[in-house]
């Protein structure tokens, strides 16, 4: 039972780290699009 919890925690940590990287990349994309809009508006 204890081994199952350890594996579950490791899997959850792995998914959370992957999600952070994904959101970081998404944030950069949105920032780039915002800068493009600002340049076009000027």
C-alpha positions in Angstrom: 0.0 0.0 0.0 2.8 2.4 0.9 4.6 1.6 -2.4 1.4 2.5 -4.3 1.2 6.0 -2.6 4.9 6.6 -3.4 4.4 5.8 -7.1 1.2 7.9 -7.2 3.1 10.9 -5.7 5.9 10.6 -8.2 3.5 10.4 -11.1 1.6 13.5 -9.9 4.9 15.4 -9.5 5.9 14.5 -13.0 2.6 15.7 -14.4 2.7 18.9 -12.5 6.2 19.7 -13.7 5.2 19.0 -17.3 2.1 21.3 -16.9 4.3 24.1 -15.6 6.5 23.9 -18.7 3.5 23.9 -20.9 2.0 26.9 -19.3 5.3 28.7 -19.4 5.4 28.1 -23.2 1.8 29.2 -23.6 2.6 32.4 -21.7 5.5 33.2 -24.0 3.2 32.7 -27.0 0.5 35.0 -25.6 3.2 37.6 -24.7 4.5 37.5 -28.3 1.0 37.9 -29.7 0.4 40.9 -27.4 3.6 42.6 -28.5 2.6 42.0 -32.2 -0.8 43.7 -31.6 0.9 46.6 -29.8 3.3 47.1 -32.7 0.4 47.1 -35.2 -1.6 49.5 -33.1 1.1 52.1 -33.2 
